[in-house]
């Protein structure tokens, strides 16, 4: 049985078992995103399953998933990811443990920045995006830094 990671719009993550049966797996992903799911590939070992019509249905922006995808791509995505996002390996294979840790670290970094905004709001949208992306990159690279 493989695992799927859910990224909620508030930045929380949950690791869930994913059934081996393709139909049951698709139903789990559809239920997770709350509707029809589109697949998005931003990393060679992961697939993001996003709501197919999230923006039009006015689902909340998923900043953690947006930062994660932007960091993986190496540039700021010019569009948002809306609603809950489910992450699997390619062809719904299991996610590697190091990739799960990376996703969780980036999501935690984004949540931390958003919590700081309660006391010190960003000066504007550009500063907010830059701060989120910097925190996400730092969290990702901190996991890869050699231990001394």
Wavefront OBJ file of the C-alpha trace (Angstrom):
o trace
v 0.000 0.000 0.000
v 1.357 3.418 -0.955
v 0.926 6.699 0.842
v -0.624 9.986 -0.174
v 0.085 13.298 1.529
v -2.719 15.822 1.924
v -1.862 19.540 2.039
v -4.707 21.571 3.509
v -5.196 25.256 2.712
v -4.103 26.191 6.247
v -0.751 24.465 5.624
v -1.378 21.372 7.699
v -0.343 18.065 6.188
v -1.600 14.548 6.764
v -0.052 11.311 5.547
v -2.723 8.801 4.545
v -2.685 5.238 3.215
v -3.614 5.029 -0.448
v -5.337 1.857 -1.682
v -3.529 -0.249 -4.268
v -6.691 -0.469 -6.362
v -6.599 2.297 -9.012
v -10.315 3.088 -8.733
v -10.229 3.329 -4.942
v -7.089 5.473 -5.159
v -8.787 7.836 -7.634
v -11.842 8.075 -5.357
v -9.628 8.908 -2.365
v -7.884 11.675 -4.329
v -11.204 13.021 -5.640
v -12.617 13.079 -2.108
v -9.425 14.722 -0.832
v -9.489 17.608 -3.306
v -13.270 17.906 -3.114
v -14.065 17.314 -6.778
v -12.491 16.326 -10.049
v -8.712 16.298 -9.772
v -6.158 17.526 -12.262
v -2.583 16.295 -12.013
v 0.343 18.666 -11.922
v 3.980 17.601 -12.091
v 6.517 19.960 -10.532
v 8.963 17.293 -9.299
v 10.073 14.111 -11.038
v 9.183 11.975 -8.007
v 5.856 13.560 -7.100
v 2.454 14.366 -8.564
v 0.230 17.078 -7.136
v -3.484 16.388 -7.497
v -5.347 19.703 -7.474
v -9.019 20.591 -7.749
v -9.846 20.865 -11.450
v -11.939 23.990 -11.006
v -10.724 25.344 -7.670
v -10.251 28.959 -8.631
v -13.617 29.240 -10.406
v -15.322 27.653 -7.399
v -13.578 30.211 -5.191
v -11.708 27.637 -3.111
v -9.091 29.183 -0.824
v -5.599 29.640 -2.187
v -3.289 26.881 -0.995
v -0.173 28.931 -0.290
v 1.813 25.939 0.979
v 1.217 23.941 -2.199
v 1.954 27.021 -4.337
v 5.255 27.631 -2.531
v 6.169 23.941 -2.768
v 5.487 23.823 -6.516
v 7.347 27.106 -7.065
v 10.374 25.913 -5.092
v 10.413 22.619 -6.975
v 10.203 24.437 -10.333
v 12.810 27.007 -9.361
v 10.653 30.044 -10.131
v 7.531 31.752 -8.834
v 4.468 30.205 -10.424
v 2.312 32.923 -12.021
v -0.892 31.172 -10.941
v -2.255 29.844 -7.680
v -3.236 26.363 -6.541
v -6.653 26.366 -4.893
v -8.175 24.004 -2.352
v -6.754 20.914 -0.740
v -3.907 19.291 -2.659
v -3.066 15.589 -2.582
v 0.509 14.465 -3.334
v 1.490 11.010 -4.559
v 4.477 9.517 -6.281
v 4.414 9.058 -10.056
v 1.592 6.728 -11.188
v 0.292 6.892 -7.595
v 3.410 5.127 -6.309
v 4.533 5.657 -2.741
v 6.219 8.926 -1.853
v 9.819 8.550 -0.715
v 10.397 9.356 2.957
v 12.832 12.158 2.105
v 10.244 13.755 -0.169
v 7.576 13.531 2.546
v 9.975 15.268 4.953
v 10.693 17.960 2.357
v 7.004 18.634 1.721
v 6.246 18.798 5.434
v 9.213 21.131 6.074
v 8.143 23.545 3.329
v 4.529 23.530 4.553
v 5.668 24.157 8.143
v 7.860 27.063 6.987
v 4.938 28.626 5.117
v 2.676 28.221 8.165
v 5.324 29.892 10.330
v 5.571 32.897 8.011
v 1.784 33.200 7.881
v 1.657 33.134 11.692
v 4.236 35.945 11.810
v 1.948 38.023 9.575
v -0.538 38.239 12.466
v 1.862 40.563 14.298
v 3.812 41.959 11.331
v 1.825 41.946 8.090
v 3.875 42.082 4.891
v 4.232 45.473 3.205
v 2.590 44.267 0.042
v 1.835 41.288 -2.126
v 5.300 41.200 -3.689
v 6.958 41.168 -0.256
v 4.544 38.471 0.934
v 5.309 36.202 -2.022
v 9.051 36.811 -1.698
v 8.980 35.990 2.024
v 7.011 32.797 1.510
v 9.280 31.609 -1.292
v 12.428 32.404 0.694
v 11.110 30.450 3.687
v 10.178 27.499 1.456
v 13.588 27.436 -0.250
v 15.362 27.698 3.079
v 13.329 24.825 4.562
v 14.056 22.627 1.553
v 17.760 23.319 1.449
v 18.140 23.002 5.219
v 17.183 19.342 4.866
v 19.907 18.855 2.264
v 22.674 20.736 4.069
v 25.564 18.539 5.204
v 25.720 17.895 8.923
v 28.894 19.182 10.567
l 1 2 3 4 5 6 7 8 9 10 11 12 13 14 15 16 17 18 19 20 21 22 23 24 25 26 27 28 29 30 31 32 33 34 35 36 37 38 39 40 41 42 43 44 45 46 47 48 49 50 51 52 53 54 55 56 57 58 59 60 61 62 63 64 65 66 67 68 69 70 71 72 73 74 75 76 77 78 79 80 81 82 83 84 85 86 87 88 89 90 91 92 93 94 95 96 97 98 99 100 101 102 103 104 105 106 107 108 109 110 111 112 113 114 115 116 117 118 119 120 121 122 123 124 125 126 127 128 129 130 131 132 133 134 135 136 137 138 139 140 141 142 143 144 145 146 147 148
